[in-house]
Amino acid sequence: MENPRTFAIRTFGCQMNEHDSERLAGMLAADGLVPAARDEDADVIVLNTCCIRENADNRLYGTLGHLKALKDERPDLQIAVGGCLAQKDRETILQRAGWVDVVFGTHNLASAPGLLRRAQSDGPQIEILDAPDPESVADMVPALNAVREVPWAAWMTIQTGCNNSCAFCIVPSVRGEEISRPFEDLVREAESLAAQGVTEITLLGQNVNSYGRDLTKRRPLFADLLRAVGTVEGIERVRYTSPHPKDLRPETIAAMAETPAVCNQLHLPIQSGSNEVLVAMRRGYTAERYLEKLRDARAAIPDLAVTTDFIVGFPGETDAQFEETLAVAAEAEFDSAYTFIFSPRPGTRAASMTESFVPEDVIADRFARLCDVIDRSGLRKHEARVGVIEEVLVEGPSKRDAAVTSGRTRQGKLVHFTAPEGGLRPGALATVRIDHGAPHHLMGTHVETLRAPRHKVRIPVGS
């Protein structure tokens, strides 16, 4: 009997891309392929790409350059490029890397297995759809058959696309307009995931808190969805990403406060603390309005952890405007932040503001100063947790020390601790006393094992 073909998926970008890779792995497995033990030995290598920042382009084409040597050694190797950068660059990928076999975009993930089969006989294949088919949001659905990285946690796409027009963001042009999945389908999927032993679900979308705006003329349904998924038997933790501050509504805050399974964690991207920069970014809120919503959330949700995004060096950002960002960051006291250097993306409004680009040395100085502010508030938050007994979902051995166990609290904080004799299996739930707080993690001591993992079989990794 002939050995089945093998595949490997390399993922660039956000959690949406990671989830797409899991679903793609499930589709390839259903098509008869099996995960390769090593990427270099795979018969099919898929690069699932991101195009949010310029270095993503460089990373893709650099990776394709390295893969050319592998293709020269093994001509039967198939190389596929999918995701946001494929949606943006289209035929350019084959022009720059003629050894690529398949290019597919963000709207036709399910086409990838068929395109790979066709390429074996007919040569290179490119299939890019300009927009998703609103009647076929099934392309977002197959999470139940996804090859998940871990069996106890799952991502669930509730919506794709974005209707906002942020000046720096290329997502609307590569992901299209917002399309929400039917409410009942999502609840059924959560129930099915729970039956598989999943205990933690993260709801995904480009702008999750506008979920349902295209399904109903009444208010968006996101708060209702949080409550519904949060009451599915077996689901202990519900998270979501990413919301837009202008769409964070009081009913969403109430749903978070009143639904025990919804974690006390909020990622709320601010991008800048300067109102003038926010206007230039076309964000649709002021720093004052952002802070007001933040105060409302913290008042309603006990022990809420808040993380955010910042962009440093947006075109035209002055020293005075950056000082406003530092002041807002200090006032907000974020637990942590993803801080990015502005990257011009072709086709966006900000990319055309070349005359007001901020010098690189100025950006580097601002970046370091902002990180210092964020690290100080993160350290204060973590030091304040010393002595607290945390509920921790075990992820496995620490990447740096196999003798140390790592896991996440309900706030999403990383905790390292020594497991009891006999160890703790990934997916178990335990309580840990926090003994030490560092800027980016906590250290603690195991107190009690609350339950063993609920899943029965670990699903193999396909990436």
Backbone torsions as a table, in degrees:
resi	resn	phi	psi	omega
1	MET	NA	134.3	-178.1
2	GLU	-71.2	136.9	178.6
3	ASN	-65.7	141.3	178.5
4	PRO	-67.2	152.2	176.6
5	ARG	-69.9	151.6	-178.1
6	THR	-112.8	158.0	-179.7
7	PHE	-138.5	158.0	172.6
8	ALA	-141.0	143.0	179.0
9	ILE	-122.9	127.8	174.6
10	ARG	-109.3	127.5	-173.0
11	THR	-109.8	131.0	174.5
12	PHE	-114.8	132.5	170.3
13	GLY	113.4	-148.9	-165.4
14	CYS	-85.5	-178.0	178.8
15	GLN	-64.6	-31.3	176.2
16	MET	-61.4	-41.6	177.0
17	ASN	-65.2	-40.6	179.7
18	GLU	-62.6	-41.2	178.4
19	HIS	-67.4	-39.3	175.5
20	ASP	-58.7	-39.7	179.1
21	SER	-65.2	-39.1	177.1
22	GLU	-62.2	-43.2	-179.9
23	ARG	-68.1	-38.2	177.8
24	LEU	-64.4	-40.3	177.0
25	ALA	-59.6	-39.9	177.0
26	GLY	-63.8	-39.1	179.0
27	MET	-67.0	-42.1	179.2
28	LEU	-66.1	-38.9	177.0
29	ALA	-63.7	-40.5	177.9
30	ALA	-65.4	-23.6	179.3
31	ASP	-87.3	4.5	174.3
32	GLY	101.8	-1.1	178.2
33	LEU	-87.0	159.1	178.4
34	VAL	-127.6	150.3	178.8
35	PRO	-61.2	138.7	177.6
36	ALA	-79.7	147.3	176.9
37	ALA	-66.6	-35.9	177.0
38	ARG	-134.7	142.3	-179.5
39	ASP	-54.6	-41.3	-175.2
40	GLU	-63.8	-23.8	-177.3
41	ASP	-92.7	-4.2	-174.5
42	ALA	-68.7	148.1	174.0
43	ASP	-81.4	-24.6	178.8
44	VAL	-132.5	126.0	175.1
45	ILE	-118.3	121.5	180.0
46	VAL	-110.0	129.8	174.2
47	LEU	-105.5	112.7	179.6
48	ASN	-97.9	112.1	-161.7
49	THR	-105.0	162.9	175.4
50	CYS	-123.6	153.6	176.5
51	CYS	-135.2	22.4	-177.9
52	ILE	-63.8	-38.8	-178.7
53	ARG	-126.0	157.9	-174.6
54	GLU	-61.8	-34.8	-177.8
55	ASN	-66.0	-17.7	175.4
56	ALA	-65.7	-40.0	176.3
57	ASP	-60.9	-48.4	-178.4
58	ASN	-61.5	-38.7	-179.0
59	ARG	-66.8	-41.1	179.8
60	LEU	-63.0	-52.9	-174.4
61	TYR	-69.7	-27.3	172.7
62	GLY	-67.1	-42.5	178.1
63	THR	-63.7	-42.5	178.4
64	LEU	-62.4	-35.5	176.9
65	GLY	-62.0	-42.3	177.9
66	HIS	-66.5	-35.3	-178.2
67	LEU	-72.5	-19.0	179.9
68	LYS	-59.9	-40.8	179.2
69	ALA	-62.7	-39.0	178.4
70	LEU	-66.2	-40.2	177.9
71	LYS	-64.9	-38.0	178.2
72	ASP	-63.5	-36.7	179.1
73	GLU	-73.7	-36.6	-176.3
74	ARG	-129.4	85.1	-176.0
75	PRO	-57.7	-24.2	-179.8
76	ASP	-78.4	-10.0	176.1
77	LEU	-60.6	132.6	175.3
78	GLN	-104.4	133.7	178.3
79	ILE	-118.3	126.6	179.6
80	ALA	-122.7	145.0	176.8
81	VAL	-123.8	125.7	179.1
82	GLY	-133.2	-177.9	174.9
83	GLY	90.8	-162.2	-169.6
84	CYS	-65.2	-42.1	-179.1
85	LEU	-68.8	-33.9	174.6
86	ALA	-65.0	-40.2	178.0
87	GLN	-61.7	-37.2	-177.8
88	LYS	-78.1	-46.8	-170.9
89	ASP	-88.1	-28.3	175.0
90	ARG	51.0	-121.9	-175.9
91	GLU	-62.2	-22.0	-179.6
92	THR	-57.9	-31.8	-178.7
93	ILE	-62.2	-46.3	178.8
94	LEU	-69.9	-30.2	177.6
95	GLN	-67.3	-37.3	-179.1
96	ARG	-88.2	-24.2	-177.8
97	ALA	-140.7	81.8	-174.3
98	GLY	-66.4	-8.2	179.1
99	TRP	-88.0	0.6	175.6
100	VAL	-76.2	139.1	-176.9
101	ASP	-96.1	-34.6	-173.6
102	VAL	-140.5	136.2	172.0
103	VAL	-127.2	124.9	177.1
104	PHE	-136.6	157.3	-172.2
105	GLY	-104.6	-159.6	-175.6
106	THR	-82.4	-16.6	-173.9
107	HIS	-100.5	0.4	-176.0
108	ASN	-141.7	46.4	178.5
109	LEU	-54.0	-40.4	-175.6
110	ALA	-67.0	-14.5	179.8
111	SER	-78.8	-16.0	-171.0
112	ALA	-56.4	-49.1	-179.8
113	PRO	-58.2	-42.2	179.3
114	GLY	-66.3	-38.8	178.1
115	LEU	-64.1	-37.9	178.0
116	LEU	-65.5	-41.2	177.5
117	ARG	-63.2	-45.0	-177.6
118	ARG	-64.5	-37.2	-178.5
119	ALA	-64.6	-26.8	180.0
120	GLN	-62.6	-33.7	-177.6
121	SER	-105.8	-30.3	-171.6
122	ASP	-109.5	-0.2	179.6
123	GLY	89.5	-173.4	-173.1
124	PRO	-54.0	141.4	-177.8
125	GLN	-124.8	133.9	173.8
126	ILE	-125.2	126.0	174.9
127	GLU	-138.8	107.8	178.4
128	ILE	-124.1	122.6	175.7
129	LEU	-94.9	138.7	-178.8
130	ASP	-74.2	-21.1	179.2
131	ALA	-156.7	151.1	175.5
132	PRO	-70.5	154.9	175.6
133	ASP	-82.2	112.7	-178.2
134	PRO	-57.9	-24.1	179.7
135	GLU	-83.6	-4.6	-174.5
136	SER	-131.0	57.4	175.0
137	VAL	-74.5	5.9	175.4
138	ALA	-58.4	-23.6	179.1
139	ASP	-64.1	-15.3	177.1
140	MET	-93.5	-7.1	-163.8
141	VAL	-86.8	-35.6	-162.3
142	PRO	-69.2	40.7	176.9
143	ALA	-65.7	-26.9	-178.1
144	LEU	-65.8	-28.7	179.7
145	ASN	-102.2	8.4	-178.8
146	ALA	-66.5	149.3	172.8
147	VAL	-89.6	91.0	-172.3
148	ARG	-77.4	151.6	178.8
149	GLU	-65.2	-39.4	177.1
150	VAL	-133.4	147.8	-175.1
151	PRO	-83.9	-12.6	-176.3
152	TRP	-95.6	-10.3	-177.8
153	ALA	-130.5	143.6	-178.0
154	ALA	-141.1	144.9	167.9
155	TRP	-90.0	149.5	178.5
156	MET	-137.1	112.1	179.4
157	THR	-73.3	119.7	179.7
158	ILE	-102.9	-15.1	-172.2
159	GLN	-165.2	147.1	173.6
160	THR	-130.2	154.9	179.7
161	GLY	87.1	173.6	-177.2
162	CYS	-152.6	135.5	179.3
163	ASN	-98.5	1.1	178.8
164	ASN	-79.7	168.4	-177.6
165	SER	-132.6	47.5	179.0
166	CYS	-58.5	135.3	-171.1
167	ALA	-64.6	-23.7	-174.8
168	PHE	-97.4	-7.2	-163.9
169	CYS	-106.3	132.1	179.9
170	ILE	-95.7	-6.4	-174.1
171	VAL	-54.8	-47.5	-178.3
172	PRO	-56.6	-32.3	-177.9
173	SER	-79.0	-21.0	179.7
174	VAL	-106.1	-20.4	179.0
175	ARG	-106.8	-15.0	177.1
176	GLY	83.8	-172.2	179.6
177	GLU	-75.4	162.6	-177.7
178	GLU	-63.9	130.6	171.1
179	ILE	-132.8	122.5	-178.7
180	SER	-99.0	142.4	174.0
181	ARG	-77.2	151.1	-180.0
182	PRO	-58.7	138.9	-176.6
183	PHE	-55.0	-48.8	-176.0
184	GLU	-64.1	-34.6	178.0
185	ASP	-63.1	-39.8	-179.0
186	LEU	-67.5	-42.0	178.7
187	VAL	-63.8	-42.5	178.1
188	ARG	-63.1	-39.1	179.1
189	GLU	-65.3	-40.8	177.2
190	ALA	-60.9	-40.8	178.6
191	GLU	-64.4	-40.4	179.5
192	SER	-68.5	-39.2	176.7
193	LEU	-63.2	-41.3	177.3
194	ALA	-60.7	-38.8	179.0
195	ALA	-65.3	-25.4	176.6
196	GLN	-80.8	-5.8	-179.3
197	GLY	102.5	4.8	176.4
198	VAL	-70.4	133.3	178.2
199	THR	-115.7	-14.2	-180.0
200	GLU	-130.0	127.9	178.5
201	ILE	-121.9	134.1	173.1
202	THR	-111.9	120.6	179.4
203	LEU	-81.5	131.4	-173.4
204	LEU	-118.3	144.3	173.3
205	GLY	-177.1	159.9	176.2
206	GLN	-67.6	-28.8	177.6
207	ASN	-149.7	74.8	-167.6
208	VAL	-59.0	-34.7	-173.9
209	ASN	-79.7	3.6	167.2
210	SER	-101.7	10.6	178.8
211	TYR	-51.5	134.6	174.6
212	GLY	89.8	-5.4	-178.5
213	ARG	-62.7	-28.1	179.0
214	ASP	-90.9	-3.0	-178.5
215	LEU	-99.9	-24.5	-173.8
216	THR	-145.6	153.0	178.2
217	LYS	-85.3	-11.5	177.0
218	ARG	-85.1	-167.7	-174.7
219	ARG	-58.7	156.6	174.8
220	PRO	-55.2	153.0	-170.8
221	LEU	-96.0	6.4	-169.9
222	PHE	-61.7	-42.0	178.9
223	ALA	-60.6	-41.5	178.3
224	ASP	-62.9	-39.3	-179.8
225	LEU	-66.7	-41.4	176.7
226	LEU	-56.5	-46.2	-179.4
227	ARG	-64.1	-42.7	-176.5
228	ALA	-66.9	-47.3	179.4
229	VAL	-67.2	-36.2	-178.7
230	GLY	-68.7	-15.2	179.1
231	THR	-104.9	5.9	175.5
232	VAL	-68.6	128.8	-177.9
233	GLU	-61.8	130.0	179.9
234	GLY	99.3	-21.3	178.1
235	ILE	-87.0	115.7	-175.6
236	GLU	-100.2	-24.6	-177.6
237	ARG	-137.7	131.9	175.5
238	VAL	-125.8	127.8	175.3
239	ARG	-125.5	171.2	175.9
240	TYR	-154.5	153.1	176.8
241	THR	-163.3	145.0	-4.9
242	SER	-114.3	140.7	176.0
243	PRO	-91.5	166.2	173.9
244	HIS	-110.2	131.6	-176.5
245	PRO	-53.8	-36.8	-176.8
246	LYS	-67.3	-20.0	-178.0
247	ASP	-104.6	7.3	176.6
248	LEU	-76.9	107.3	-171.9
249	ARG	-100.6	157.8	179.0
250	PRO	-57.0	-35.9	-179.0
251	GLU	-68.7	-28.3	175.0
252	THR	-69.1	-43.4	176.9
253	ILE	-61.0	-41.5	178.9
254	ALA	-64.1	-40.6	179.2
255	ALA	-64.0	-39.4	177.2
256	MET	-63.4	-41.5	-177.5
257	ALA	-71.0	-32.5	-170.3
258	GLU	-100.4	-7.0	-178.8
259	THR	-108.9	106.6	-172.8
260	PRO	-55.5	-33.8	-176.8
261	ALA	-73.2	-22.8	-179.8
262	VAL	-73.8	122.3	-173.0
263	CYS	-69.3	150.1	178.4
264	ASN	-84.4	63.3	-179.3
265	GLN	-140.3	131.4	-179.1
266	LEU	-134.8	119.4	172.0
267	HIS	-99.8	115.1	-172.9
268	LEU	-131.4	93.4	-174.8
269	PRO	-64.4	125.7	178.1
270	ILE	-100.3	-36.8	177.4
271	GLN	75.0	-42.7	178.0
272	SER	-156.4	154.0	175.6
273	GLY	-100.4	3.1	179.9
274	SER	-98.8	125.5	178.7
275	ASN	-62.7	-35.8	179.0
276	GLU	-65.4	-40.7	178.3
277	VAL	-69.2	-39.2	178.2
278	LEU	-61.0	-37.7	175.8
279	VAL	-64.5	-45.4	179.2
280	ALA	-62.7	-32.7	178.1
281	MET	-76.8	-15.0	-177.0
282	ARG	62.5	48.7	-176.2
283	ARG	-87.8	-24.0	173.9
284	GLY	85.0	17.1	175.7
285	TYR	-153.5	165.4	174.7
286	THR	-105.3	166.1	176.2
287	ALA	-61.7	-38.1	179.8
288	GLU	-64.1	-42.7	179.1
289	ARG	-66.1	-39.3	176.7
290	TYR	-58.6	-50.8	-178.3
291	LEU	-63.3	-33.4	177.5
292	GLU	-64.4	-44.6	178.7
293	LYS	-65.2	-36.3	178.4
294	LEU	-64.4	-43.0	177.5
295	ARG	-63.1	-40.7	178.6
296	ASP	-61.4	-43.5	-179.4
297	ALA	-65.4	-44.1	-179.6
298	ARG	-67.6	-32.1	178.5
299	ALA	-69.8	-32.1	-175.2
300	ALA	-90.3	-31.0	-172.3
301	ILE	-111.2	109.8	-177.4
302	PRO	-60.1	138.2	172.3
303	ASP	56.5	42.4	-176.4
304	LEU	-76.9	130.5	171.9
305	ALA	-96.3	135.2	-176.9
306	VAL	-125.7	127.4	174.1
307	THR	-120.0	166.9	-174.1
308	THR	-154.5	178.6	173.0
309	ASP	-122.4	143.0	171.6
310	PHE	-128.2	145.4	169.5
311	ILE	-114.0	123.5	179.5
312	VAL	-101.9	134.8	175.6
313	GLY	84.1	27.8	174.0
314	PHE	-59.3	142.5	-176.0
315	PRO	-49.9	129.4	178.5
316	GLY	88.6	-6.2	-179.1
317	GLU	-62.1	121.9	-179.4
318	THR	-93.7	170.0	176.3
319	ASP	-59.7	-41.9	-178.6
320	ALA	-65.6	-39.2	178.2
321	GLN	-67.4	-37.3	177.3
322	PHE	-67.2	-35.9	175.9
323	GLU	-61.0	-34.6	175.7
324	GLU	-64.3	-37.8	176.5
325	THR	-63.3	-44.4	178.0
326	LEU	-60.1	-40.4	-178.8
327	ALA	-65.8	-42.5	179.1
328	VAL	-67.1	-40.5	178.5
329	ALA	-61.0	-41.0	178.8
330	ALA	-67.0	-42.0	-179.1
331	GLU	-67.1	-39.2	-176.8
332	ALA	-71.0	-26.2	179.6
333	GLU	50.4	60.9	179.5
334	PHE	-68.0	149.9	174.8
335	ASP	-72.2	-36.6	174.2
336	SER	-165.9	172.1	-179.5
337	ALA	-151.7	148.2	169.1
338	TYR	-95.3	113.3	-174.6
339	THR	-110.2	122.5	-174.1
340	PHE	-119.5	148.5	171.2
341	ILE	-87.4	134.3	-179.0
342	PHE	-53.1	133.2	179.1
343	SER	-129.2	114.8	-178.3
344	PRO	-69.1	126.9	178.5
345	ARG	-110.2	129.0	-177.1
346	PRO	-54.6	135.0	178.0
347	GLY	93.9	-11.7	178.2
348	THR	-90.7	157.1	-179.7
349	ARG	-60.0	-40.9	-176.0
350	ALA	-67.2	-27.9	-178.2
351	ALA	-64.8	-23.7	-178.8
352	SER	-86.7	-2.6	-176.5
353	MET	-89.3	44.1	-171.4
354	THR	-62.5	-30.9	-176.9
355	GLU	-69.8	-14.6	-177.9
356	SER	-118.7	20.9	175.9
357	PHE	-62.7	140.9	-178.9
358	VAL	-84.0	135.5	179.3
359	PRO	-57.5	146.2	-175.2
360	GLU	-61.6	-38.6	-178.7
361	ASP	-67.9	-33.7	176.5
362	VAL	-67.4	-43.1	179.0
363	ILE	-61.2	-43.7	-178.3
364	ALA	-60.8	-41.8	178.4
365	ASP	-65.2	-44.1	179.5
366	ARG	-64.0	-41.7	-180.0
367	PHE	-57.8	-47.5	-179.4
368	ALA	-63.6	-40.5	-179.4
369	ARG	-66.3	-40.5	179.1
370	LEU	-67.0	-41.5	178.2
371	CYS	-60.8	-37.1	177.8
372	ASP	-61.9	-42.9	179.4
373	VAL	-63.1	-45.7	-179.3
374	ILE	-64.7	-42.8	-179.4
375	ASP	-64.0	-36.8	179.3
376	ARG	-65.0	-45.2	-179.9
377	SER	-68.9	-36.7	177.3
378	GLY	-62.6	-41.3	178.6
379	LEU	-64.9	-43.4	177.8
380	ARG	-59.5	-43.2	178.9
381	LYS	-60.8	-42.7	-177.2
382	HIS	-73.3	-39.1	178.4
383	GLU	-64.7	-30.8	179.1
384	ALA	-69.5	-13.5	-178.9
385	ARG	-93.1	-2.9	177.9
386	VAL	-60.8	128.6	-177.8
387	GLY	95.5	-13.2	-179.9
388	VAL	-78.5	141.0	174.4
389	ILE	-91.5	115.1	-175.9
390	GLU	-104.6	144.4	169.6
391	GLU	-84.9	123.4	-173.3
392	VAL	-122.7	128.1	172.6
393	LEU	-91.5	117.2	-171.7
394	VAL	-71.7	130.9	177.5
395	GLU	-103.0	-23.4	179.6
396	GLY	133.8	-168.3	179.4
397	PRO	-64.5	147.7	175.4
398	SER	-61.4	145.0	179.5
399	LYS	-67.2	-23.8	-177.8
400	ARG	-96.4	-23.3	-175.8
401	ASP	-149.1	107.8	-176.3
402	ALA	-64.7	-17.0	178.9
403	ALA	-80.1	-10.4	-179.0
404	VAL	-106.8	137.4	178.8
405	THR	-96.6	143.3	179.3
406	SER	-120.5	152.2	177.3
407	GLY	-164.0	-179.8	-177.3
408	ARG	-122.2	139.8	174.3
409	THR	-82.1	175.4	177.0
410	ARG	-64.4	-24.5	175.0
411	GLN	-78.5	-3.7	-178.2
412	GLY	84.1	11.8	-178.1
413	LYS	-83.5	139.8	179.3
414	LEU	-79.4	128.9	179.9
415	VAL	-124.1	131.1	173.2
416	HIS	-107.6	133.6	-179.6
417	PHE	-154.8	162.9	177.1
418	THR	-88.1	124.4	-177.6
419	ALA	-74.2	158.8	176.2
420	PRO	-68.1	169.3	178.7
421	GLU	-57.6	133.5	-176.5
422	GLY	96.9	-16.3	175.7
423	GLY	77.5	177.7	178.1
424	LEU	-129.0	129.3	178.9
425	ARG	-76.4	145.1	174.7
426	PRO	-54.8	136.1	-177.4
427	GLY	99.0	-10.5	176.6
428	ALA	-73.8	160.9	178.4
429	LEU	-118.1	131.5	-176.8
430	ALA	-142.0	163.0	169.9
431	THR	-104.8	142.7	-176.2
432	VAL	-135.4	132.3	174.0
433	ARG	-86.4	127.6	-178.3
434	ILE	-79.8	125.6	-178.3
435	ASP	-107.8	-22.5	-174.4
436	HIS	-154.2	140.9	177.2
437	GLY	-118.4	127.3	174.8
438	ALA	-113.4	169.8	-176.7
439	PRO	-57.9	-33.1	-172.8
440	HIS	-121.9	3.2	178.0
441	HIS	-160.1	171.4	176.8
442	LEU	-120.5	153.5	173.8
443	MET	-118.9	143.8	-177.0
444	GLY	-156.1	-176.4	-179.0
445	THR	-124.6	132.4	179.0
446	HIS	-60.9	133.4	178.3
447	VAL	-108.0	-53.5	-175.4
448	GLU	-154.8	142.5	172.5
449	THR	-90.7	118.5	-175.7
450	LEU	-83.0	-37.8	177.2
451	ARG	-164.0	157.2	174.2
452	ALA	-79.4	169.1	175.8
453	PRO	-58.4	147.2	180.0
454	ARG	-92.8	-19.5	178.4
455	HIS	-77.3	155.1	-176.6
456	LYS	-102.1	-37.1	-176.0
457	VAL	-128.6	131.9	176.7
458	ARG	-76.2	127.9	179.4
459	ILE	-79.4	128.8	-177.2
460	PRO	-64.3	149.2	-179.7
461	VAL	-81.0	136.1	179.8
462	GLY	-110.6	16.4	-180.0
463	SER	-137.4	NA	NA
